Amino acid sequence: MSISQGKKIRLIRESLDMGRAEFSDITGIPKQTLIGYEMERTKPGGEALAAVAKVWPEYAAYLLTDETNVKQRNPELEALARELDDQKKAS
């Protein structure tokens, strides 16, 4: 079941038991912009989605993909691990 990202933002906000003003203050998304997303008048862009995901990373995969059982990976850490492995092999 895929719903709009605006509706997902509203569901996240409501699940956190927050009003729009508090959610806006925490995320930095202006209240009127938030209302536009939630009412599906406008679509949230990458910056707005990142603002929500930064504060509540546990909702990031759901917000972007509908998935909730996702293994998170960090390409920066993976690159560092490869570099260390290469250094060990070169020693």
PDB file of N, CA, C and O in Angstrom:
ATOM      1  N   MET A   1       0.847  -1.173   0.000  1.00  0.00           N
ATOM      2  CA  MET A   1       0.000   0.000   0.000  1.00  0.00           C
ATOM      3  C   MET A   1       0.894   1.238   0.000  1.00  0.00           C
ATOM      4  O   MET A   1       1.593   1.510   0.976  1.00  0.00           O
ATOM      5  N   SER A   2       0.865   1.953  -1.059  1.00  0.00           N
ATOM      6  CA  SER A   2       1.688   3.145  -1.151  1.00  0.00           C
ATOM      7  C   SER A   2       0.804   4.387  -1.027  1.00  0.00           C
ATOM      8  O   SER A   2      -0.187   4.539  -1.740  1.00  0.00           O
ATOM      9  N   ILE A   3       1.181   5.249  -0.126  1.00  0.00           N
ATOM     10  CA  ILE A   3       0.476   6.520   0.017  1.00  0.00           C
ATOM     11  C   ILE A   3       1.479   7.638  -0.239  1.00  0.00           C
ATOM     12  O   ILE A   3       2.686   7.399  -0.273  1.00  0.00           O
ATOM     13  N   SER A   4       0.990   8.830  -0.414  1.00  0.00           N
ATOM     14  CA  SER A   4       1.866   9.955  -0.734  1.00  0.00           C
ATOM     15  C   SER A   4       2.806  10.261   0.427  1.00  0.00           C
ATOM     16  O   SER A   4       2.515   9.948   1.582  1.00  0.00           O
ATOM     17  N   GLN A   5       3.920  10.869   0.103  1.00  0.00           N
ATOM     18  CA  GLN A   5       4.864  11.248   1.143  1.00  0.00           C
ATOM     19  C   GLN A   5       4.275  12.301   2.074  1.00  0.00           C
ATOM     20  O   GLN A   5       4.603  12.333   3.260  1.00  0.00           O
ATOM     21  N   GLY A   6       3.421  13.151   1.552  1.00  0.00           N
ATOM     22  CA  GLY A   6       2.754  14.121   2.409  1.00  0.00           C
ATOM     23  C   GLY A   6       1.893  13.449   3.463  1.00  0.00           C
ATOM     24  O   GLY A   6       1.900  13.844   4.630  1.00  0.00           O
ATOM     25  N   LYS A   7       1.147  12.425   3.043  1.00  0.00           N
ATOM     26  CA  LYS A   7       0.332  11.680   4.015  1.00  0.00           C
ATOM     27  C   LYS A   7       1.215  10.931   4.998  1.00  0.00           C
ATOM     28  O   LYS A   7       0.879  10.813   6.176  1.00  0.00           O
ATOM     29  N   LYS A   8       2.350  10.422   4.515  1.00  0.00           N
ATOM     30  CA  LYS A   8       3.272   9.733   5.416  1.00  0.00           C
ATOM     31  C   LYS A   8       3.811  10.701   6.465  1.00  0.00           C
ATOM     32  O   LYS A   8       3.918  10.355   7.641  1.00  0.00           O
ATOM     33  N   ILE A   9       4.148  11.905   6.037  1.00  0.00           N
ATOM     34  CA  ILE A   9       4.628  12.908   6.995  1.00  0.00           C
ATOM     35  C   ILE A   9       3.563  13.164   8.053  1.00  0.00           C
ATOM     36  O   ILE A   9       3.869  13.265   9.241  1.00  0.00           O
ATOM     37  N   ARG A  10       2.319  13.268   7.619  1.00  0.00           N
ATOM     38  CA  ARG A  10       1.235  13.490   8.586  1.00  0.00           C
ATOM     39  C   ARG A  10       1.108  12.306   9.546  1.00  0.00           C
ATOM     40  O   ARG A  10       0.944  12.501  10.750  1.00  0.00           O
ATOM     41  N   LEU A  11       1.182  11.084   9.020  1.00  0.00           N
ATOM     42  CA  LEU A  11       1.100   9.900   9.878  1.00  0.00           C
ATOM     43  C   LEU A  11       2.256   9.855  10.871  1.00  0.00           C
ATOM     44  O   LEU A  11       2.066   9.505  12.036  1.00  0.00           O
ATOM     45  N   ILE A  12       3.448  10.208  10.411  1.00  0.00           N
ATOM     46  CA  ILE A  12       4.600  10.251  11.315  1.00  0.00           C
ATOM     47  C   ILE A  12       4.357  11.280  12.409  1.00  0.00           C
ATOM     48  O   ILE A  12       4.534  10.989  13.592  1.00  0.00           O
ATOM     49  N   ARG A  13       3.952  12.480  12.015  1.00  0.00           N
ATOM     50  CA  ARG A  13       3.689  13.545  12.993  1.00  0.00           C
ATOM     51  C   ARG A  13       2.643  13.109  14.006  1.00  0.00           C
ATOM     52  O   ARG A  13       2.819  13.297  15.210  1.00  0.00           O
ATOM     53  N   GLU A  14       1.553  12.525  13.516  1.00  0.00           N
ATOM     54  CA  GLU A  14       0.482  12.094  14.414  1.00  0.00           C
ATOM     55  C   GLU A  14       0.937  10.933  15.314  1.00  0.00           C
ATOM     56  O   GLU A  14       0.543  10.861  16.478  1.00  0.00           O
ATOM     57  N   SER A  15       1.762  10.031  14.776  1.00  0.00           N
ATOM     58  CA  SER A  15       2.236   8.917  15.607  1.00  0.00           C
ATOM     59  C   SER A  15       3.149   9.411  16.724  1.00  0.00           C
ATOM     60  O   SER A  15       3.275   8.767  17.766  1.00  0.00           O
ATOM     61  N   LEU A  16       3.782  10.555  16.497  1.00  0.00           N
ATOM     62  CA  LEU A  16       4.620  11.173  17.522  1.00  0.00           C
ATOM     63  C   LEU A  16       3.808  12.062  18.461  1.00  0.00           C
ATOM     64  O   LEU A  16       4.347  12.674  19.383  1.00  0.00           O
ATOM     65  N   ASP A  17       2.506  12.120  18.208  1.00  0.00           N
ATOM     66  CA  ASP A  17       1.579  12.918  19.017  1.00  0.00           C
ATOM     67  C   ASP A  17       2.002  14.382  19.061  1.00  0.00           C
ATOM     68  O   ASP A  17       2.055  15.004  20.122  1.00  0.00           O
ATOM     69  N   MET A  18       2.304  14.918  17.866  1.00  0.00           N
ATOM     70  CA  MET A  18       2.741  16.306  17.752  1.00  0.00           C
ATOM     71  C   MET A  18       1.770  17.119  16.940  1.00  0.00           C
ATOM     72  O   MET A  18       1.167  16.625  15.987  1.00  0.00           O
ATOM     73  N   GLY A  19       1.624  18.351  17.317  1.00  0.00           N
ATOM     74  CA  GLY A  19       0.893  19.293  16.499  1.00  0.00           C
ATOM     75  C   GLY A  19       1.808  19.794  15.389  1.00  0.00           C
ATOM     76  O   GLY A  19       3.014  19.545  15.392  1.00  0.00           O
ATOM     77  N   ARG A  20       1.215  20.495  14.455  1.00  0.00           N
ATOM     78  CA  ARG A  20       2.009  20.994  13.327  1.00  0.00           C
ATOM     79  C   ARG A  20       3.061  22.010  13.751  1.00  0.00           C
ATOM     80  O   ARG A  20       4.168  22.014  13.213  1.00  0.00           O
ATOM     81  N   ALA A  21       2.732  22.861  14.700  1.00  0.00           N
ATOM     82  CA  ALA A  21       3.688  23.886  15.139  1.00  0.00           C
ATOM     83  C   ALA A  21       4.937  23.244  15.740  1.00  0.00           C
ATOM     84  O   ALA A  21       6.056  23.640  15.412  1.00  0.00           O
ATOM     85  N   GLU A  22       4.756  22.276  16.602  1.00  0.00           N
ATOM     86  CA  GLU A  22       5.895  21.609  17.230  1.00  0.00           C
ATOM     87  C   GLU A  22       6.732  20.861  16.185  1.00  0.00           C
ATOM     88  O   GLU A  22       7.960  20.946  16.189  1.00  0.00           O
ATOM     89  N   PHE A  23       6.057  20.131  15.291  1.00  0.00           N
ATOM     90  CA  PHE A  23       6.752  19.393  14.240  1.00  0.00           C
ATOM     91  C   PHE A  23       7.544  20.357  13.358  1.00  0.00           C
ATOM     92  O   PHE A  23       8.681  20.073  12.983  1.00  0.00           O
ATOM     93  N   SER A  24       6.939  21.492  13.033  1.00  0.00           N
ATOM     94  CA  SER A  24       7.612  22.510  12.225  1.00  0.00           C
ATOM     95  C   SER A  24       8.846  23.055  12.935  1.00  0.00           C
ATOM     96  O   SER A  24       9.901  23.213  12.321  1.00  0.00           O
ATOM     97  N   ASP A  25       8.714  23.336  14.210  1.00  0.00           N
ATOM     98  CA  ASP A  25       9.847  23.848  14.980  1.00  0.00           C
ATOM     99  C   ASP A  25      11.007  22.858  15.002  1.00  0.00           C
ATOM    100  O   ASP A  25      12.167  23.245  14.856  1.00  0.00           O
ATOM    101  N   ILE A  26      10.692  21.599  15.183  1.00  0.00           N
ATOM    102  CA  ILE A  26      11.733  20.578  15.299  1.00  0.00           C
ATOM    103  C   ILE A  26      12.409  20.298  13.954  1.00  0.00           C
ATOM    104  O   ILE A  26      13.628  20.132  13.897  1.00  0.00           O
ATOM    105  N   THR A  27      11.627  20.245  12.875  1.00  0.00           N
ATOM    106  CA  THR A  27      12.184  19.898  11.563  1.00  0.00           C
ATOM    107  C   THR A  27      12.698  21.100  10.785  1.00  0.00           C
ATOM    108  O   THR A  27      13.537  20.957   9.895  1.00  0.00           O
ATOM    109  N   GLY A  28      12.201  22.275  11.117  1.00  0.00           N
ATOM    110  CA  GLY A  28      12.549  23.466  10.345  1.00  0.00           C
ATOM    111  C   GLY A  28      11.693  23.640   9.102  1.00  0.00           C
ATOM    112  O   GLY A  28      11.929  24.555   8.313  1.00  0.00           O
ATOM    113  N   ILE A  29      10.704  22.777   8.919  1.00  0.00           N
ATOM    114  CA  ILE A  29       9.767  22.911   7.802  1.00  0.00           C
ATOM    115  C   ILE A  29       8.716  23.943   8.222  1.00  0.00           C
ATOM    116  O   ILE A  29       8.041  23.745   9.232  1.00  0.00           O
ATOM    117  N   PRO A  30       8.563  25.031   7.478  1.00  0.00           N
ATOM    118  CA  PRO A  30       7.556  26.026   7.863  1.00  0.00           C
ATOM    119  C   PRO A  30       6.162  25.400   7.978  1.00  0.00           C
ATOM    120  O   PRO A  30       5.798  24.520   7.197  1.00  0.00           O
ATOM    121  N   LYS A  31       5.405  25.859   8.945  1.00  0.00           N
ATOM    122  CA  LYS A  31       4.087  25.274   9.229  1.00  0.00           C
ATOM    123  C   LYS A  31       3.185  25.285   7.998  1.00  0.00           C
ATOM    124  O   LYS A  31       2.535  24.279   7.716  1.00  0.00           O
ATOM    125  N   GLN A  32       3.127  26.380   7.266  1.00  0.00           N
ATOM    126  CA  GLN A  32       2.255  26.437   6.085  1.00  0.00           C
ATOM    127  C   GLN A  32       2.724  25.473   5.006  1.00  0.00           C
ATOM    128  O   GLN A  32       1.907  24.899   4.286  1.00  0.00           O
ATOM    129  N   THR A  33       4.027  25.293   4.891  1.00  0.00           N
ATOM    130  CA  THR A  33       4.573  24.315   3.941  1.00  0.00           C
ATOM    131  C   THR A  33       4.176  22.907   4.369  1.00  0.00           C
ATOM    132  O   THR A  33       3.771  22.092   3.541  1.00  0.00           O
ATOM    133  N   LEU A  34       4.292  22.630   5.645  1.00  0.00           N
ATOM    134  CA  LEU A  34       3.897  21.333   6.194  1.00  0.00           C
ATOM    135  C   LEU A  34       2.433  21.050   5.897  1.00  0.00           C
ATOM    136  O   LEU A  34       2.080  19.939   5.500  1.00  0.00           O
ATOM    137  N   ILE A  35       1.588  22.042   6.087  1.00  0.00           N
ATOM    138  CA  ILE A  35       0.156  21.877   5.788  1.00  0.00           C
ATOM    139  C   ILE A  35      -0.027  21.541   4.313  1.00  0.00           C
ATOM    140  O   ILE A  35      -0.828  20.670   3.972  1.00  0.00           O
ATOM    141  N   GLY A  36       0.700  22.216   3.444  1.00  0.00           N
ATOM    142  CA  GLY A  36       0.618  21.925   2.011  1.00  0.00           C
ATOM    143  C   GLY A  36       0.998  20.494   1.691  1.00  0.00           C
ATOM    144  O   GLY A  36       0.365  19.852   0.853  1.00  0.00           O
ATOM    145  N   TYR A  37       2.044  19.981   2.362  1.00  0.00           N
ATOM    146  CA  TYR A  37       2.437  18.578   2.152  1.00  0.00           C
ATOM    147  C   TYR A  37       1.346  17.635   2.637  1.00  0.00           C
ATOM    148  O   TYR A  37       0.931  16.720   1.925  1.00  0.00           O
ATOM    149  N   GLU A  38       0.894  17.872   3.853  1.00  0.00           N
ATOM    150  CA  GLU A  38      -0.085  16.969   4.458  1.00  0.00           C
ATOM    151  C   GLU A  38      -1.416  16.972   3.709  1.00  0.00           C
ATOM    152  O   GLU A  38      -2.098  15.949   3.650  1.00  0.00           O
ATOM    153  N   MET A  39      -1.783  18.102   3.145  1.00  0.00           N
ATOM    154  CA  MET A  39      -3.045  18.199   2.404  1.00  0.00           C
ATOM    155  C   MET A  39      -2.856  17.847   0.926  1.00  0.00           C
ATOM    156  O   MET A  39      -3.795  17.933   0.135  1.00  0.00           O
ATOM    157  N   GLU A  40      -1.635  17.451   0.566  1.00  0.00           N
ATOM    158  CA  GLU A  40      -1.270  17.040  -0.792  1.00  0.00           C
ATOM    159  C   GLU A  40      -1.441  18.150  -1.825  1.00  0.00           C
ATOM    160  O   GLU A  40      -1.738  17.886  -2.990  1.00  0.00           O
ATOM    161  N   ARG A  41      -1.253  19.388  -1.391  1.00  0.00           N
ATOM    162  CA  ARG A  41      -1.267  20.513  -2.329  1.00  0.00           C
ATOM    163  C   ARG A  41       0.088  20.650  -3.010  1.00  0.00           C
ATOM    164  O   ARG A  41       0.185  21.087  -4.157  1.00  0.00           O
ATOM    165  N   THR A  42       1.130  20.266  -2.281  1.00  0.00           N
ATOM    166  CA  THR A  42       2.482  20.255  -2.828  1.00  0.00           C
ATOM    167  C   THR A  42       3.182  18.979  -2.387  1.00  0.00           C
ATOM    168  O   THR A  42       2.813  18.362  -1.387  1.00  0.00           O
ATOM    169  N   LYS A  43       4.198  18.594  -3.149  1.00  0.00           N
ATOM    170  CA  LYS A  43       4.966  17.397  -2.807  1.00  0.00           C
ATOM    171  C   LYS A  43       6.234  17.823  -2.072  1.00  0.00           C
ATOM    172  O   LYS A  43       6.894  18.781  -2.477  1.00  0.00           O
ATOM    173  N   PRO A  44       6.576  17.119  -0.999  1.00  0.00           N
ATOM    174  CA  PRO A  44       7.804  17.452  -0.292  1.00  0.00           C
ATOM    175  C   PRO A  44       9.023  17.097  -1.141  1.00  0.00           C
ATOM    176  O   PRO A  44       9.069  16.040  -1.770  1.00  0.00           O
ATOM    177  N   GLY A  45       9.997  17.983  -1.150  1.00  0.00           N
ATOM    178  CA  GLY A  45      11.235  17.727  -1.864  1.00  0.00           C
ATOM    179  C   GLY A  45      12.241  17.024  -0.977  1.00  0.00           C
ATOM    180  O   GLY A  45      11.954  16.674   0.168  1.00  0.00           O
ATOM    181  N   GLY A  46      13.405  16.829  -1.520  1.00  0.00           N
ATOM    182  CA  GLY A  46      14.461  16.118  -0.802  1.00  0.00           C
ATOM    183  C   GLY A  46      14.862  16.758   0.510  1.00  0.00           C
ATOM    184  O   GLY A  46      15.131  16.057   1.486  1.00  0.00           O
ATOM    185  N   GLU A  47      14.905  18.087   0.547  1.00  0.00           N
ATOM    186  CA  GLU A  47      15.304  18.764   1.788  1.00  0.00           C
ATOM    187  C   GLU A  47      14.292  18.527   2.903  1.00  0.00           C
ATOM    188  O   GLU A  47      14.675  18.313   4.053  1.00  0.00           O
ATOM    189  N   ALA A  48      13.024  18.563   2.576  1.00  0.00           N
ATOM    190  CA  ALA A  48      11.991  18.334   3.597  1.00  0.00           C
ATOM    191  C   ALA A  48      12.028  16.885   4.080  1.00  0.00           C
ATOM    192  O   ALA A  48      11.930  16.622   5.279  1.00  0.00           O
ATOM    193  N   LEU A  49      12.168  15.955   3.147  1.00  0.00           N
ATOM    194  CA  LEU A  49      12.231  14.543   3.532  1.00  0.00           C
ATOM    195  C   LEU A  49      13.465  14.280   4.383  1.00  0.00           C
ATOM    196  O   LEU A  49      13.403  13.527   5.355  1.00  0.00           O
ATOM    197  N   ALA A  50      14.586  14.898   4.020  1.00  0.00           N
ATOM    198  CA  ALA A  50      15.812  14.744   4.801  1.00  0.00           C
ATOM    199  C   ALA A  50      15.657  15.340   6.193  1.00  0.00           C
ATOM    200  O   ALA A  50      16.193  14.801   7.162  1.00  0.00           O
ATOM    201  N   ALA A  51      14.930  16.448   6.302  1.00  0.00           N
ATOM    202  CA  ALA A  51      14.718  17.081   7.606  1.00  0.00           C
ATOM    203  C   ALA A  51      13.965  16.145   8.543  1.00  0.00           C
ATOM    204  O   ALA A  51      14.295  16.041   9.724  1.00  0.00           O
ATOM    205  N   VAL A  52      12.959  15.469   8.015  1.00  0.00           N
ATOM    206  CA  VAL A  52      12.187  14.520   8.833  1.00  0.00           C
ATOM    207  C   VAL A  52      13.063  13.322   9.185  1.00  0.00           C
ATOM    208  O   VAL A  52      13.099  12.892  10.337  1.00  0.00           O
ATOM    209  N   ALA A  53      13.767  12.784   8.191  1.00  0.00           N
ATOM    210  CA  ALA A  53      14.596  11.599   8.404  1.00  0.00           C
ATOM    211  C   ALA A  53      15.766  11.876   9.350  1.00  0.00           C
ATOM    212  O   ALA A  53      16.197  10.983  10.080  1.00  0.00           O
ATOM    213  N   LYS A  54      16.277  13.096   9.340  1.00  0.00           N
ATOM    214  CA  LYS A  54      17.392  13.428  10.229  1.00  0.00           C
ATOM    215  C   LYS A  54      16.960  13.396  11.690  1.00  0.00           C
ATOM    216  O   LYS A  54      17.693  12.916  12.555  1.00  0.00           O
ATOM    217  N   VAL A  55      15.768  13.908  11.952  1.00  0.00           N
ATOM    218  CA  VAL A  55      15.280  13.938  13.331  1.00  0.00           C
ATOM    219  C   VAL A  55      14.778  12.569  13.771  1.00  0.00           C
ATOM    220  O   VAL A  55      14.993  12.160  14.912  1.00  0.00           O
ATOM    221  N   TRP A  56      14.109  11.861  12.863  1.00  0.00           N
ATOM    222  CA  TRP A  56      13.558  10.539  13.169  1.00  0.00           C
ATOM    223  C   TRP A  56      14.038   9.533  12.122  1.00  0.00           C
ATOM    224  O   TRP A  56      13.270   9.164  11.233  1.00  0.00           O
ATOM    225  N   PRO A  57      15.289   9.083  12.211  1.00  0.00           N
ATOM    226  CA  PRO A  57      15.827   8.173  11.204  1.00  0.00           C
ATOM    227  C   PRO A  57      15.089   6.832  11.138  1.00  0.00           C
ATOM    228  O   PRO A  57      15.153   6.129  10.129  1.00  0.00           O
ATOM    229  N   GLU A  58      14.402   6.492  12.204  1.00  0.00           N
ATOM    230  CA  GLU A  58      13.656   5.234  12.207  1.00  0.00           C
ATOM    231  C   GLU A  58      12.508   5.239  11.194  1.00  0.00           C
ATOM    232  O   GLU A  58      11.968   4.183  10.865  1.00  0.00           O
ATOM    233  N   TYR A  59      12.135   6.415  10.703  1.00  0.00           N
ATOM    234  CA  TYR A  59      11.070   6.514   9.710  1.00  0.00           C
ATOM    235  C   TYR A  59      11.592   6.730   8.284  1.00  0.00           C
ATOM    236  O   TYR A  59      10.797   6.814   7.348  1.00  0.00           O
ATOM    237  N   ALA A  60      12.895   6.819   8.109  1.00  0.00           N
ATOM    238  CA  ALA A  60      13.463   7.171   6.803  1.00  0.00           C
ATOM    239  C   ALA A  60      13.071   6.187   5.700  1.00  0.00           C
ATOM    240  O   ALA A  60      12.605   6.602   4.639  1.00  0.00           O
ATOM    241  N   ALA A  61      13.253   4.908   5.939  1.00  0.00           N
ATOM    242  CA  ALA A  61      12.934   3.920   4.897  1.00  0.00           C
ATOM    243  C   ALA A  61      11.443   3.935   4.568  1.00  0.00           C
ATOM    244  O   ALA A  61      11.068   3.877   3.397  1.00  0.00           O
ATOM    245  N   TYR A  62      10.608   4.013   5.573  1.00  0.00           N
ATOM    246  CA  TYR A  62       9.160   4.076   5.345  1.00  0.00           C
ATOM    247  C   TYR A  62       8.798   5.308   4.528  1.00  0.00           C
ATOM    248  O   TYR A  62       8.017   5.227   3.580  1.00  0.00           O
ATOM    249  N   LEU A  63       9.361   6.432   4.894  1.00  0.00           N
ATOM    250  CA  LEU A  63       9.052   7.694   4.232  1.00  0.00           C
ATOM    251  C   LEU A  63       9.427   7.663   2.750  1.00  0.00           C
ATOM    252  O   LEU A  63       8.707   8.202   1.909  1.00  0.00           O
ATOM    253  N   LEU A  64      10.542   7.037   2.442  1.00  0.00           N
ATOM    254  CA  LEU A  64      11.028   7.034   1.069  1.00  0.00           C
ATOM    255  C   LEU A  64      10.590   5.837   0.236  1.00  0.00           C
ATOM    256  O   LEU A  64      10.458   5.955  -0.982  1.00  0.00           O
ATOM    257  N   THR A  65      10.361   4.677   0.872  1.00  0.00           N
ATOM    258  CA  THR A  65      10.146   3.454   0.081  1.00  0.00           C
ATOM    259  C   THR A  65       8.951   2.602   0.472  1.00  0.00           C
ATOM    260  O   THR A  65       8.646   1.638  -0.229  1.00  0.00           O
ATOM    261  N   ASP A  66       8.278   2.910   1.538  1.00  0.00           N
ATOM    262  CA  ASP A  66       7.206   2.087   2.111  1.00  0.00           C
ATOM    263  C   ASP A  66       7.738   0.884   2.884  1.00  0.00           C
ATOM    264  O   ASP A  66       6.961   0.184   3.533  1.00  0.00           O
ATOM    265  N   GLU A  67       9.022   0.634   2.832  1.00  0.00           N
ATOM    266  CA  GLU A  67       9.609  -0.512   3.525  1.00  0.00           C
ATOM    267  C   GLU A  67       9.862  -0.170   4.987  1.00  0.00           C
ATOM    268  O   GLU A  67      10.225   0.958   5.321  1.00  0.00           O
ATOM    269  N   THR A  68       9.667  -1.152   5.847  1.00  0.00           N
ATOM    270  CA  THR A  68       9.928  -0.920   7.266  1.00  0.00           C
ATOM    271  C   THR A  68      10.923  -1.938   7.827  1.00  0.00           C
ATOM    272  O   THR A  68      11.434  -1.759   8.933  1.00  0.00           O
ATOM    273  N   ASN A  69      11.193  -2.980   7.087  1.00  0.00           N
ATOM    274  CA  ASN A  69      12.139  -3.989   7.540  1.00  0.00           C
ATOM    275  C   ASN A  69      13.362  -3.934   6.636  1.00  0.00           C
ATOM    276  O   ASN A  69      13.570  -4.808   5.795  1.00  0.00           O
ATOM    277  N   VAL A  70      14.172  -2.885   6.825  1.00  0.00           N
ATOM    278  CA  VAL A  70      15.286  -2.612   5.929  1.00  0.00           C
ATOM    279  C   VAL A  70      16.588  -2.591   6.716  1.00  0.00           C
ATOM    280  O   VAL A  70      16.676  -1.971   7.775  1.00  0.00           O
ATOM    281  N   LYS A  71      17.591  -3.271   6.191  1.00  0.00           N
ATOM    282  CA  LYS A  71      18.915  -3.199   6.791  1.00  0.00           C
ATOM    283  C   LYS A  71      19.593  -1.950   6.251  1.00  0.00           C
ATOM    284  O   LYS A  71      19.732  -1.782   5.039  1.00  0.00           O
ATOM    285  N   GLN A  72      20.008  -1.090   7.143  1.00  0.00           N
ATOM    286  CA  GLN A  72      20.662   0.148   6.745  1.00  0.00           C
ATOM    287  C   GLN A  72      22.145  -0.099   6.511  1.00  0.00           C
ATOM    288  O   GLN A  72      22.775  -0.883   7.220  1.00  0.00           O
ATOM    289  N   ARG A  73      22.695   0.581   5.507  1.00  0.00           N
ATOM    290  CA  ARG A  73      24.118   0.490   5.215  1.00  0.00           C
ATOM    291  C   ARG A  73      24.678   1.893   5.087  1.00  0.00           C
ATOM    292  O   ARG A  73      23.966   2.840   4.754  1.00  0.00           O
ATOM    293  N   ASN A  74      25.965   2.006   5.359  1.00  0.00           N
ATOM    294  CA  ASN A  74      26.633   3.296   5.276  1.00  0.00           C
ATOM    295  C   ASN A  74      27.808   3.164   4.303  1.00  0.00           C
ATOM    296  O   ASN A  74      28.816   2.543   4.641  1.00  0.00           O
ATOM    297  N   PRO A  75      27.693   3.741   3.091  1.00  0.00           N
ATOM    298  CA  PRO A  75      28.763   3.589   2.111  1.00  0.00           C
ATOM    299  C   PRO A  75      30.081   4.226   2.552  1.00  0.00           C
ATOM    300  O   PRO A  75      31.147   3.790   2.116  1.00  0.00           O
ATOM    301  N   GLU A  76      30.028   5.239   3.398  1.00  0.00           N
ATOM    302  CA  GLU A  76      31.259   5.849   3.900  1.00  0.00           C
ATOM    303  C   GLU A  76      32.034   4.860   4.764  1.00  0.00           C
ATOM    304  O   GLU A  76      33.249   4.720   4.623  1.00  0.00           O
ATOM    305  N   LEU A  77      31.321   4.174   5.662  1.00  0.00           N
ATOM    306  CA  LEU A  77      31.980   3.185   6.514  1.00  0.00           C
ATOM    307  C   LEU A  77      32.469   2.000   5.700  1.00  0.00           C
ATOM    308  O   LEU A  77      33.536   1.453   5.976  1.00  0.00           O
ATOM    309  N   GLU A  78      31.699   1.602   4.706  1.00  0.00           N
ATOM    310  CA  GLU A  78      32.118   0.493   3.853  1.00  0.00           C
ATOM    311  C   GLU A  78      33.396   0.833   3.089  1.00  0.00           C
ATOM    312  O   GLU A  78      34.267  -0.022   2.927  1.00  0.00           O
ATOM    313  N   ALA A  79      33.514   2.075   2.619  1.00  0.00           N
ATOM    314  CA  ALA A  79      34.720   2.509   1.907  1.00  0.00           C
ATOM    315  C   ALA A  79      35.924   2.519   2.855  1.00  0.00           C
ATOM    316  O   ALA A  79      37.019   2.107   2.471  1.00  0.00           O
ATOM    317  N   LEU A  80      35.726   2.983   4.076  1.00  0.00           N
ATOM    318  CA  LEU A  80      36.809   2.975   5.060  1.00  0.00           C
ATOM    319  C   LEU A  80      37.260   1.547   5.372  1.00  0.00           C
ATOM    320  O   LEU A  80      38.455   1.277   5.493  1.00  0.00           O
ATOM    321  N   ALA A  81      36.309   0.654   5.499  1.00  0.00           N
ATOM    322  CA  ALA A  81      36.638  -0.748   5.776  1.00  0.00           C
ATOM    323  C   ALA A  81      37.448  -1.349   4.624  1.00  0.00           C
ATOM    324  O   ALA A  81      38.387  -2.110   4.856  1.00  0.00           O
ATOM    325  N   ARG A  82      37.084  -1.005   3.381  1.00  0.00           N
ATOM    326  CA  ARG A  82      37.850  -1.505   2.226  1.00  0.00           C
ATOM    327  C   ARG A  82      39.268  -0.939   2.229  1.00  0.00           C
ATOM    328  O   ARG A  82      40.230  -1.651   1.940  1.00  0.00           O
ATOM    329  N   GLU A  83      39.389   0.348   2.557  1.00  0.00           N
ATOM    330  CA  GLU A  83      40.715   0.974   2.611  1.00  0.00           C
ATOM    331  C   GLU A  83      41.588   0.296   3.670  1.00  0.00           C
ATOM    332  O   GLU A  83      42.762   0.021   3.421  1.00  0.00           O
ATOM    333  N   LEU A  84      41.024   0.028   4.838  1.00  0.00           N
ATOM    334  CA  LEU A  84      41.781  -0.653   5.892  1.00  0.00           C
ATOM    335  C   LEU A  84      42.184  -2.046   5.455  1.00  0.00           C
ATOM    336  O   LEU A  84      43.303  -2.488   5.716  1.00  0.00           O
ATOM    337  N   ASP A  85      41.274  -2.735   4.793  1.00  0.00           N
ATOM    338  CA  ASP A  85      41.569  -4.078   4.308  1.00  0.00           C
ATOM    339  C   ASP A  85      42.698  -4.030   3.279  1.00  0.00           C
ATOM    340  O   ASP A  85      43.597  -4.871   3.302  1.00  0.00           O
ATOM    341  N   ASP A  86      42.654  -3.049   2.377  1.00  0.00           N
ATOM    342  CA  ASP A  86      43.712  -2.898   1.369  1.00  0.00           C
ATOM    343  C   ASP A  86      45.050  -2.588   2.027  1.00  0.00           C
ATOM    344  O   ASP A  86      46.087  -3.090   1.593  1.00  0.00           O
ATOM    345  N   GLN A  87      45.033  -1.754   3.082  1.00  0.00           N
ATOM    346  CA  GLN A  87      46.265  -1.419   3.794  1.00  0.00           C
ATOM    347  C   GLN A  87      46.848  -2.643   4.490  1.00  0.00           C
ATOM    348  O   GLN A  87      48.064  -2.829   4.504  1.00  0.00           O
ATOM    349  N   LYS A  88      45.994  -3.473   5.061  1.00  0.00           N
ATOM    350  CA  LYS A  88      46.460  -4.701   5.733  1.00  0.00           C
ATOM    351  C   LYS A  88      47.085  -5.646   4.723  1.00  0.00           C
ATOM    352  O   LYS A  88      48.108  -6.272   5.000  1.00  0.00           O
ATOM    353  N   LYS A  89      46.467  -5.750   3.542  1.00  0.00           N
ATOM    354  CA  LYS A  89      47.005  -6.639   2.506  1.00  0.00           C
ATOM    355  C   LYS A  89      48.346  -6.138   1.975  1.00  0.00           C
ATOM    356  O   LYS A  89      49.211  -6.934   1.612  1.00  0.00           O
ATOM    357  N   ALA A  90      48.516  -4.800   1.929  1.00  0.00           N
ATOM    358  CA  ALA A  90      49.743  -4.215   1.410  1.00  0.00           C
ATOM    359  C   ALA A  90      50.893  -4.313   2.418  1.00  0.00           C
ATOM    360  O   ALA A  90      52.060  -4.215   2.038  1.00  0.00           O
ATOM    361  N   SER A  91      50.569  -4.505   3.689  1.00  0.00           N
ATOM    362  CA  SER A  91      51.616  -4.550   4.735  1.00  0.00           C
ATOM    363  C   SER A  91      52.354  -5.857   4.745  1.00  0.00           C
ATOM    364  O   SER A  91      53.257  -6.049   5.560  1.00  0.00           O
TER     365      SER A  91
END
